[in-house]
Amino acid sequence: MAPRTPLTHRKRRLASEMRRLREQAGISIQEAASLLGSDRTMISNVEAARTGLSEERVRQIACLYRCPDPALVDALAAVAGPRRATYWWDEYRGKLPDGHLEVSEVEHFATRIRTAQTVHLPGLFQTEDHARAIFEFSVPKLRRLEVELRVEHRLRRQGILNGQNPTPYVGIIHEAALRLEFGGRDVARAQLEHLADAADRDHVTLLVIPFSAGAFHGAGQSVLYAEGPVQQLDTVQLDTTLGAQFVDAPALLANYRALLDLMEQSALPADESQKFIRTIAHAL
């Protein structure tokens, strides 16, 4: 028997968006089945991601649901894509928790990324030594091989910021995250210098919220906002003690966009933020 194609975040997202299109059209599952010349089970399987969809099928269903947004239809058809496409993170399937792979997938397909970190530095800018020090504090304690797999995976995620078409990135970092010395002073100093150097890239903007800013919106939260080809396909990823959690409800996405806007208002300008990072690094 051929191996079952893994159920990825994008496949689940496509399924939920097809359900959303049907509901917005005011069409019941039974009515959808009649329009498609099928039965209720097929519609239910599609909307539960138990049945895959081709690009052509996505366009057919969107047409029957009278979706008024051609850009959204194109984006959904692109999500359907080749059924058996593989990516670099598939090498880690069965070796790392699925949440790690889904974060890679979300970042890879994002057209722009915004993050907010209050305790940890952004994973996309962590040095090897810094990342290793973080994973060594995992509870329960990870075996050495598991630590090294996580470090390797985290470093490979950073590929989206390199190359000819790097992903635009805006990161908001609280001063507390800058001052936590994971791995000791030498590792922390090298990490901060690496972070400050990253801010020199045209497609990277790093904004620091200093302690002097006092209270601010979103304090204590860690947010990754990945923009899709259309706003309806944006995704928020939250770090929790139980792993990665993904949010895609339209109202919640709007709330997180507003939250990140407010957090940016509390941060220092980009040039001052870069100087601030270097100041802390030189003091170590």
N, C-alpha and C positions, 0 to 999 in steps of 0.2 A: 504494500500500500504506500502511495506517495506521501511524504510528510505534509502535515497540515500547514497551510500558510498561516504565519503568526498573525494574531489580531492586534494590529498596531493602533496607536492613538489616532493617526490620520484616518484609518478605516472606521474607527468608532465615531470620529467627528463627522465623516461623510454621511454615515448612517443617521446621526442625530440631525444633521442639516436637512436631509431628505424628509425626515419626519416633520421638521419645522416648516418646510415648504408646503407640505400637505396640510398641516394645521392652519397655516396662514391663509391658504386658499379656501379654508372651510370645507374640506373634503374628508369624508370619513374613510376608514380603511376599506370598507366594503365598496364604496363608490370608486376609490382609487383602483381597486382590483378590477372592477367592471371596465373602467377606462382603459386599463392595460390588458384586458382580455385574460386576466389571471384569477387568482383566488386570494383570500385574506391571508393565507399562510405565507405566500410569497412576499406580500407587502410587509407583514410582521417580521419576516426573516431579514428583509432589506433594512428595516429600521432598527433591528437589533444587531446589525453587522454580522449576521450568520450567513448571509448571501452576498457575494461580491457584486460590484457593479462595473460595467465598462463605461468608457467615455460616452459612447453612443447611447447607452441605456440611461445615463444620467441626463443627457440632453432631452431624450424622449420623455422621461418622467417630468422634468422641469417644464417642458412645453405643455404637457397635459395638465399640469398644475397652474399653468398660465403665470409663471414667474416673470415679473416685469423688469427684472434686472439682468441684462445680458452679461455684465461683468461678473456677477455672482455665478451665473450658469457656467461661464468659461472657467472660473476658478474651481468650481466643484468638479467639472469634467477633468481638470488637470489633477485634482486630488485622486480621482479614480485611477488615472494613469495606467501604466503597464501592470498587470496583475502579479507578475513574479519579479518585479524589480528588487534588487538587493542594494544595501548601502553598507558603509564601513562599520556602523554600529551593530550590524547583524552578526559580526564575528563574536560579539560578547553575549549573544543570546544564550541563556542557560548558564552563563558564568557570572553575570551581574543581575541584580533585581531589574525587572522590566521598567521601573520608573526612571532609571539611569538612561536606558535606551530611548525612552519616550522624550526625555528632555533633549537628547541629541537630535531626534527627529524634528521636534518643534523648532529648535534653533536652526537646523539645516534649511528648513523651508521658509523661515521668516524673511520678510523683506526689510525689516528693521526691528531692532531689539532695544527695549528699555528695561532697566533693572533698578531695584532699590535694595540696598543691603545695610543692615544696622549692626550686625555682629561679625559676619564673615565677609571677606573680600569676594568680588565676583569670580566665579569659577573660570570664566573665560580669560582671566588675567592672572591666575595663580601660577606661581613657579612650581617646579617639580618638588622641591624641598618643602615648600609651604603646604602644598596639597597633601603630601605624605604625612606631615605633622598633624594635619586636621584629621585624616582618616585613622591615625593611630590613637585618637581620642574617642573612637566610635565605641558605643555600648550596645550590645556586648562586644568585647574586643575582637577585632578581625584577625584572621590568620595572615601571616606575611604575604602569601600569594594573593589573598583577597585585597589587601592594601595595595599591592603593586598593580593589580588589574584596575582598580579604581583610579589610581594615579595615571596610569597609561591612558585610560579612557578619557579622563578629564583633560589631559594634554591634547588628545586628538580632537576633542570638541573645539579647541581653539582655532582649528583650521578655517572656520568660517570667517575669521577676521583677517585672513591672509589671502594672497593670490591677487588676480586681476580684478575680481569683483567682490571685494569683502563686504560683509553685511554691516550697514550703518549701526552704530551702537551708542546709546546714552546710558551711563551708569551713575546712580546717586549712591554715595557712600557716606555713612555717618563716621564721625571721628573715632568713635569707639572701636569700629572695625579696623581702623588704621593703627590703633595703639595696642591691639592684642598681639603679643609676641609669640605666635605659633612657631615652634622649632628653635626658639632662642633669639638673641639679639642679631646675630649674623644673618640668620635666615630671614628675620623680619626686615632688616635693613635692605637686603638684596630684593626682597619682595616689593617693598615700597618704591625702590628705585625702578624696578621693572614696571610697576604700575604707573609711575610718573612718566617714564619713557613712552608707555603705550598712549598716553594722552597727546603725544606729538603727532600721532597719525590723524590724517584729515577726516577719517570716517569714525573716529572715536572721540566722544565727549565724556569726561569724568567730572562730576560735581560733588563737592564735599559739603556736608552739613556739620559745622563745627559745634562743639559743646556750647559755645557762646550763643548759638542760635536759640538755646533753651528748648522748650517743648515744641514739637512739630507734628504735623499730620502724618499718620502712618508709622509712628514710632513703634519699634519692635517687630515690624513686618519685614519679610524678605519676599520680594515680588519680581518675577520675570514676565514681562509683557512682550510677546512675540507678535508682531504685526503680520497679517496675511496679505495676499494680493488684493483683497477687498476687506473692508472693516468687519464684515460679518464673519470672516474666518480668522479673526484675531484670536489669540489664546493667552490666558494667564496661567503661569505655573507657580505654585506656592510650595515652599519647603515646610514639611511638617515632621513631627517625630515618627510618623508612620510611613514616611516617604513622600514622593512627589504627588501633588494634587493639582488637577487641571480644571480650569473654569472657562466656560464659553457662552454662558447665558448672556444675551445682549445687554440687559440692565446691569449685570455685574461687570461686564467689560467696560461699560461707560463709567461706572463708579471707580474702577481701577485707573482708567485714563485720567479722571479728575484727580484722584489721589496722587498719582505721579506728578501731575502738573503742580499741585500744591507743594509736594516735597521739593520739586525743583526751585520753587520760589523761596524756600528756606535755605537753599544751598548757596555757597559762594559761586561767583562766576567761574567759567572754565579755567582761565589763566591763573586766577587766584587759588583755585582748587589744586592745580598742578604744583604751584609754589608751596602750598600748605603741606602736600604729601611729601615733597622733598625736604621741607623743614623738619618734619617728624623723623624722616629717614636719617638725616644728618645728625639728629640729636641722639640717636641710638649708639 
